[in-house]
Amino acid sequence: MVASATKGIIVLENFKLDEDEMLVAKKIVDKCADKIGRYVEYEELKLEMKVRQKERNQHFIIKGRVIHPHGKVVSEQEDTNPFVAINETLTKMLVEIQHSIGDKK
């Protein structure tokens, strides 16, 4: 899924979630994308989901990438809850951008 945001393009790749879960995932991504947009005008924010079966649980692996004029930030997180993995990936990238660009807010 590709969405155009005011700051840049948001890409959600291989998200195998039902309709309600996708709504929650999009809200998490939009909220964090807005926060990232306060620090840099990113060209692209991309999240890719992989699902891996481990013992009795599904593990969701989220790989994230933000491309912005000052460079690129990447992150990867794994969790049994897809929303936690999405949020942790985005938060990690936000913190890295805050430290590299500096606090605007």
C-alpha positions in Angstrom: 0.0 0.0 0.0 1.3 3.5 -0.9 -0.1 6.7 0.5 1.0 10.2 -0.2 1.5 12.3 2.9 2.1 16.0 3.2 5.7 15.4 4.0 6.5 12.5 1.7 5.4 9.1 0.5 4.5 6.4 3.0 4.8 2.8 1.8 3.5 -0.2 3.7 4.7 -3.4 2.1 3.6 -7.0 2.7 1.2 -6.0 5.5 -0.8 -9.2 6.1 -3.4 -7.8 8.5 -7.2 -7.8 8.3 -9.1 -4.6 7.6 -9.5 -3.5 11.3 -5.9 -4.2 12.1 -4.8 -2.2 9.0 -6.8 0.8 10.3 -4.9 0.6 13.6 -1.6 0.2 11.8 -2.2 3.2 9.6 -3.1 5.3 12.6 0.2 4.4 14.3 2.2 5.1 11.1 0.4 8.4 10.5 1.0 9.6 14.0 4.7 8.7 13.9 5.1 10.1 10.3 3.7 13.4 11.6 6.3 13.4 14.4 9.1 12.6 12.0 7.9 15.3 9.6 8.5 17.9 12.4 12.2 17.2 12.1 12.8 16.4 8.4 10.9 16.7 5.2 11.3 13.0 4.3 11.0 11.8 0.8 9.9 8.3 1.7 8.9 6.4 4.8 8.8 2.7 4.1 7.7 -0.2 6.4 8.0 -3.8 5.4 6.4 -6.7 7.3 7.5 -10.3 7.5 5.7 -12.9 9.5 7.6 -15.8 10.9 6.1 -18.8 12.8 8.1 -19.6 15.9 6.9 -22.5 18.1 3.3 -21.5 18.8 3.4 -17.8 18.1 3.6 -15.7 15.0 6.5 -13.2 15.1 6.1 -9.9 13.2 9.3 -8.4 11.8 9.0 -4.8 10.8 11.8 -3.2 8.7 11.6 0.5 8.4 13.4 3.1 6.3 13.2 6.9 6.2 14.9 8.7 3.3 15.4 12.4 3.9 17.6 15.2 2.5 20.2 14.5 5.3 20.5 10.8 4.6 18.7 7.6 5.5 17.6 6.0 8.7 16.8 2.3 9.1 15.4 0.2 11.9 14.1 -3.4 12.4 12.1 -4.7 15.3 10.4 -8.1 16.0 7.5 -8.8 18.3 4.5 -11.1 18.6 2.3 -8.1 18.5 2.4 -6.3 15.1 1.4 -2.9 16.5 4.2 -3.0 19.1 6.8 -3.9 16.4 5.5 -1.1 14.1 5.6 1.5 16.9 9.0 0.4 18.1 10.5 0.6 14.6 9.1 4.0 14.0 10.0 5.3 17.5 13.6 4.1 17.0 13.9 5.9 13.7 12.3 9.1 15.2 14.8 9.1 18.0 17.7 8.6 15.6 16.5 11.5 13.5 16.1 13.7 16.5 19.7 13.0 17.6 21.2 13.5 14.1 19.2 16.5 13.1 18.7 18.1 16.5 15.6 19.1 18.4 13.3 21.4 16.5 10.5 21.2 19.0 
